[in-house]
Amino acid sequence: MENEQQVDGRVLKDRRLRSQGEEAGVTTFSSTDEWMRVVSTWELEKQATLWRFPLETVSLSESGFERLYQGSILMPFWDLDLAAQGEASSQWTIRIKQSLSMIEQ
């Protein structure tokens, strides 16, 4: 098993942890970190659009500025249309389940 990201059971074309992109209609997504030997999986109660991108910092080295990968951002979002101010109140609830598992050797 390699470092990879999956959405709804399919491995993404660019499966690197530092990849970026947008996936629509997502209900499950996971990220595998082979070095840490862990798989993190999220299950969404309602379909979402998933944004994924790397968290990076900039460092100054002997060869100049370098971008250093720090982690992965996997951010689901939903378009909401709640009641306007003064109208009957609206409520929106979502359940997100996260599970972690160790990779067997």
C-alpha positions, -999 to +999 in steps of 0.1 A: +000+000+000+013+035-009+004+070+003-028+077-014-062+094-013-095+077-022-129+092-028-160+070-027-138+039-030-118+049-060-081+059-060-076+094-073-056+099-105-032+120-085-031+100-053-002+118-036-010+132-002+001+167-014-022+166-044-050+191-050-084+191-066-121+191-062-145+162-062-183+165-063-210+142-047-186+127-021-199+106+008-167+089+018-130+098+015-098+084+030-062+092+032-034+066+036+000+076+051+024+047+046+052+063+066+029+068+096+012+034+089-023+048+093-055+051+072-079+079+081-114+075+067-144+100+068-180+091+061-205+119+054-242+117+061-249+140+031-231+143-002-205+171-003-180+187-025-145+178-013-116+203-017-082+188-011-048+206-011-015+206+007-006+226+038+028+240+030+053+264+046+081+284+031+116+280+043+148+298+034+177+273+028+212+275+012+196+271-022+169+298-017+132+296-008+117+261-005+081+249-001+078+223+026+049+199+028+034+199+063+001+180+058-030+175+037-062+195+039-094+175+031-123+199+034-159+189+026-183+217+020-220+221+012-240+248-005-266+259+021-298+279+016-311+287+050-341+309+057-336+347+053-335+368+084-370+374+098-384+342+082-390+309+100-357+296+113-339+269+095-316+243+109-290+222+091-272+193+107-245+170+094-229+139+109-193+131+100-178+099+111-140+096+112-122+063+117-085+055+120-068+022+113-033+009+113-017-006+082-007-042+087+030-050+078 
